[in-house]
Amino acid sequence: MCVRFDAVVVGAGPAGAAAAYAAASGGLKVLLVERGRGAGSKQVYGGKVYSHYLEEALGDLKGAPIERWVGKERLSIVDDAGRTATLEYEGGSTRAFTAHLTKLAAWLVDRATSAGAVFVDEVRVDSLRRDPSGRFSGVEAGGELVEADVIIDAEGVNRLLLERAGLVERANTRDLALGVKEVVRIGEKEVEERFGLDKGEGLSWILVGGVTGGLPGGAFVYTNKDTVSLGLVLYVDAAARAIEEPVHSMIEKLRTHPALHRYWADGDVVEYAAKLTPESGYRYMPRRLVADGLMVAGDAAGMLLNLGYTFRGVDYAVYSGYMAGRAAIAARDRGGPTEENLRELYEEPLRRSRPFRDLWRLRGVERAMEGGDRYFRRYPTLMGAALRSVFELGESTPSIYEALMGAAEESGISIIGALVDALMMARSI
Ligand SMILES: Cc1cc2nc3c(=O)[nH]c(=O)nc-3n(C[C@H](O)[C@H](O)[C@H](O)COP(=O)(O)OP(=O)(O)OC[C@H]3O[C@@H](n4cnc5c(N)ncnc54)[C@H](O)[C@@H]3O)c2cc1C
């Protein structure tokens, strides 16, 4: 049996749902296909979403399953002994919220179906089909063919369909990071008391150093209404070489970490998940984002910014998905979704857009974050040793200079080496 749609969107993550919403809002007959049960069941993320591009694409966030608006940001460097230096920012305006991705994806899919898109779940697309001229003309799922004028591939980081279609190479572990996450329920009052939050206020907390055992990557803690999301993102290549224990035991260590455990003590772990993510969106980007009859959006297109202290995946996915959906409408009015039309209507505007330009501009920061042992173990050790000398006083009181020199010796970093690193980091930024 063969059915026909104007557009088929593969994957009901933030990118696919936004694409289906945009295309259906413009009057296209849209099919949104998801292999998981319901929207969001196969997705994993930390939990913090920047609202700007969602509001731009969707017009408003009415009914969005927002857990808390982030009013407090924390950045911590932790050494192997658990000594922690924290920078806290509050009092600014809230531009991000916490949410469970399953609920957020379901809400986005609701927006798409309300606009007229047809959503089917528990159907895995097996391949992208081409017609004899080489144009992408449909998808095959479970032996059935669905024909379409245009396909929007929003299959996420694994992008097996694009690989099978010969549009991307097999992902290199150098370009991937592994995320593991737990959600711990402690109750609404406890969330606010333990993290020092006002009613309804949210916290976003990024930690580096000893929390990953010195491996390149970082840890995150986000507060939801009555739960806390905590997790690790590790650069796969470095982790595979250095890791000495299973990843699930690393998250166990994070949960039971002496500096952190009190925040969720006596809570119940209600969710555990793990997933890959592009380590650097810019490097992960396919050479082209369109082909005849096809557009690529979201993680599959490398639309993700990971600076260590900032992670923008969901909002960039929504943004690129929305642009792809709009381009599908514009292409119909311009003679069809030929490669040339899609390049002009989707790829080029996306490459000129703010998110894309930021990915390009900040690619050096992403690369510098891979600095390995120095940034993720030795500098946290230096920081811990210096602060210990300054704050844990006995008979003598060291000057800051003496504390730094002693710490440099203890961590094996020379002051000149640190200055060179700072310069190199500044240059790459
Ligand atoms: C641990 C971790 C923490 C993160 N933290 C954050 C964060 O705090 N904030 C943030 O903004 N971003 C975060 N991200 C990134 C964010 O999750 C992604 O950038 C975002 O989900 C990308 O959306 P997407 O729609 O492109 O892909 P996905 O969300 O991966 O959705 C792709 C969908 O396609 C479906 N699919 C795949 N193949 C097929 C097929 N063949 N047939 C049918 N369906 C298919 C999948 O089941 C999935 O539902 C994090 C990621 C990880 C792994």
PDBQT file of the ligand as one rigid body, heavy atoms in Angstrom, charges set to zero:
ROOT
HETATM    1  C1  LIG A 501      22.396  14.112  28.319  1.00  0.00    +0.000 C 
HETATM    2  C2  LIG A 501      21.955  15.225  27.427  1.00  0.00    +0.000 A 
HETATM    3  C3  LIG A 501      21.680  16.454  27.997  1.00  0.00    +0.000 A 
HETATM    4  C4  LIG A 501      21.216  17.502  27.202  1.00  0.00    +0.000 A 
HETATM    5  N1  LIG A 501      20.860  18.662  27.802  1.00  0.00    +0.000 NA
HETATM    6  C5  LIG A 501      20.275  19.643  27.094  1.00  0.00    +0.000 A 
HETATM    7  C6  LIG A 501      19.752  20.788  27.742  1.00  0.00    +0.000 A 
HETATM    8  O1  LIG A 501      19.761  20.903  28.958  1.00  0.00    +0.000 OA
HETATM    9  N2  LIG A 501      19.211  21.761  26.969  1.00  0.00    +0.000 N 
HETATM   10  C7  LIG A 501      19.133  21.657  25.610  1.00  0.00    +0.000 A 
HETATM   11  O2  LIG A 501      18.618  22.589  24.963  1.00  0.00    +0.000 OA
HETATM   12  N3  LIG A 501      19.594  20.558  24.971  1.00  0.00    +0.000 NA
HETATM   13  C8  LIG A 501      20.146  19.548  25.676  1.00  0.00    +0.000 A 
HETATM   14  N4  LIG A 501      20.571  18.400  25.043  1.00  0.00    +0.000 N 
HETATM   15  C9  LIG A 501      20.474  18.327  23.576  1.00  0.00    +0.000 C 
HETATM   16  C10 LIG A 501      19.033  18.106  23.120  1.00  0.00    +0.000 C 
HETATM   17  O3  LIG A 501      18.486  16.987  23.765  1.00  0.00    +0.000 OA
HETATM   18  C11 LIG A 501      19.016  17.866  21.609  1.00  0.00    +0.000 C 
HETATM   19  O4  LIG A 501      19.774  18.867  20.972  1.00  0.00    +0.000 OA
HETATM   20  C12 LIG A 501      17.592  17.899  21.059  1.00  0.00    +0.000 C 
HETATM   21  O5  LIG A 501      16.793  16.918  21.678  1.00  0.00    +0.000 OA
HETATM   22  C13 LIG A 501      17.642  17.664  19.548  1.00  0.00    +0.000 C 
HETATM   23  O6  LIG A 501      16.357  17.550  19.042  1.00  0.00    +0.000 OA
HETATM   24  P1  LIG A 501      16.084  16.721  17.705  1.00  0.00    +0.000 P 
HETATM   25  O7  LIG A 501      14.631  16.829  17.468  1.00  0.00    +0.000 OA
HETATM   26  O8  LIG A 501      17.016  17.154  16.647  1.00  0.00    +0.000 OA
HETATM   27  O9  LIG A 501      16.509  15.223  18.046  1.00  0.00    +0.000 OA
HETATM   28  P2  LIG A 501      15.929  14.221  19.136  1.00  0.00    +0.000 P 
HETATM   29  O10 LIG A 501      15.417  14.942  20.313  1.00  0.00    +0.000 OA
HETATM   30  O11 LIG A 501      16.980  13.203  19.348  1.00  0.00    +0.000 OA
HETATM   31  O12 LIG A 501      14.688  13.558  18.398  1.00  0.00    +0.000 OA
HETATM   32  C14 LIG A 501      14.856  12.685  17.315  1.00  0.00    +0.000 C 
HETATM   33  C15 LIG A 501      13.630  11.786  17.259  1.00  0.00    +0.000 C 
HETATM   34  O13 LIG A 501      13.682  11.022  16.059  1.00  0.00    +0.000 OA
HETATM   35  C16 LIG A 501      13.236   9.715  16.339  1.00  0.00    +0.000 C 
HETATM   36  N5  LIG A 501      13.792   8.837  15.302  1.00  0.00    +0.000 N 
HETATM   37  C17 LIG A 501      15.101   8.577  15.042  1.00  0.00    +0.000 A 
HETATM   38  N6  LIG A 501      15.224   7.738  14.014  1.00  0.00    +0.000 NA
HETATM   39  C18 LIG A 501      13.969   7.458  13.598  1.00  0.00    +0.000 A 
HETATM   40  C19 LIG A 501      13.449   6.633  12.567  1.00  0.00    +0.000 A 
HETATM   41  N7  LIG A 501      14.250   5.940  11.757  1.00  0.00    +0.000 N 
HETATM   42  N8  LIG A 501      12.107   6.553  12.421  1.00  0.00    +0.000 NA
HETATM   43  C20 LIG A 501      11.267   7.257  13.245  1.00  0.00    +0.000 A 
HETATM   44  N9  LIG A 501      11.710   8.046  14.245  1.00  0.00    +0.000 NA
HETATM   45  C21 LIG A 501      13.043   8.157  14.416  1.00  0.00    +0.000 A 
HETATM   46  C22 LIG A 501      13.798   9.436  17.732  1.00  0.00    +0.000 C 
HETATM   47  O14 LIG A 501      13.097   8.386  18.376  1.00  0.00    +0.000 OA
HETATM   48  C23 LIG A 501      13.593  10.781  18.406  1.00  0.00    +0.000 C 
HETATM   49  O15 LIG A 501      12.345  10.863  19.052  1.00  0.00    +0.000 OA
HETATM   50  C24 LIG A 501      21.064  17.326  25.795  1.00  0.00    +0.000 A 
HETATM   51  C25 LIG A 501      21.366  16.091  25.215  1.00  0.00    +0.000 A 
HETATM   52  C26 LIG A 501      21.801  15.041  26.012  1.00  0.00    +0.000 A 
HETATM   53  C27 LIG A 501      22.089  13.709  25.385  1.00  0.00    +0.000 C 
ENDROOT
TORSDOF 0
